[in-house]
């Protein structure tokens, strides 16, 4: 399932720049890594990690979940470099 989401992210990033590294950590479902414009599902250390459910990741990417509201409600937990998370907000916002 995350491989499909990663494919959608790859398509969405086509022609856009994302500098830095960010991990969507969906627990037992796995991870999606964005690093310098590339998307992978192999776990590795990143500048910033967003912990959230797979369902909330789908909603976030579709624009059905406001990132700031989700953080305040505890649906997304952020660790690491907050500036990288802010870049993601501009990219999908």
C-alpha positions in Angstrom: 0.0 0.0 0.0 2.8 2.5 0.9 4.5 1.7 -2.4 1.3 3.0 -4.2 1.3 6.1 -2.1 5.1 6.6 -2.8 4.4 6.3 -6.5 1.7 9.0 -6.3 4.2 11.2 -4.4 6.8 10.7 -7.1 4.3 11.9 -9.7 3.3 14.8 -7.6 6.9 15.9 -7.1 7.6 15.7 -10.9 9.2 19.1 -11.8 9.2 20.4 -8.2 12.1 20.7 -5.8 12.3 19.4 -2.3 15.7 19.8 -0.6 16.4 17.9 2.6 15.1 14.6 3.8 11.8 13.8 5.4 10.3 10.5 6.6 6.6 9.6 6.7 6.6 6.9 9.4 3.4 4.9 9.3 4.4 2.5 12.0 3.9 -1.2 11.0 2.8 -0.2 7.5 6.3 1.1 6.8 7.9 4.4 5.8 8.1 6.7 2.8 11.3 8.8 2.5 11.6 12.0 0.5 15.2 13.0 0.0 16.4 15.6 -2.4 13.6 15.1 -4.9 13.7 11.3 -4.7 11.1 9.0 -3.1 11.8 5.6 -1.5 10.3 3.1 1.0 13.6 1.9 2.5 13.9 3.2 6.1 16.9 5.4 6.7 17.8 8.4 9.0 16.3 11.7 7.8 16.3 15.4 8.8 12.7 15.3 9.9 10.2 12.6 10.7 6.4 12.8 10.6 4.7 9.9 12.5 1.1 9.4 11.3 -1.3 6.7 10.3 -1.5 5.6 6.7 -5.1 6.9 6.5 -4.0 10.3 7.7 -1.1 10.3 5.2 -3.6 9.7 2.4 -5.8 12.5 3.7 -2.8 14.9 4.1 -1.6 14.3 0.5 -5.2 14.7 -0.9 -5.6 18.0 1.0 -8.3 16.6 3.2 -6.2 17.0 6.4 -4.8 20.4 7.4 -1.2 19.8 8.5 -1.2 22.4 11.3 -4.6 21.2 12.7 -3.4 17.6 12.5 -0.3 18.4 14.5 -2.3 20.2 17.2 -4.8 17.3 17.4 -2.0 14.8 17.7 -2.7 13.1 14.4 0.8 13.9 13.2 3.9 13.9 15.4 6.9 15.8 14.1 10.5 15.2 15.2 13.7 16.7 13.9 14.2 19.8 11.7 10.9 21.7 11.7 12.1 23.8 8.7 12.0 20.6 6.5 8.4 20.0 7.6 7.5 23.6 6.7 9.0 23.0 3.2 6.6 20.0 2.8 3.7 22.2 3.8 4.5 24.6 0.9 4.9 21.7 -1.5 1.6 20.1 -0.8 -0.3 23.2 0.3 
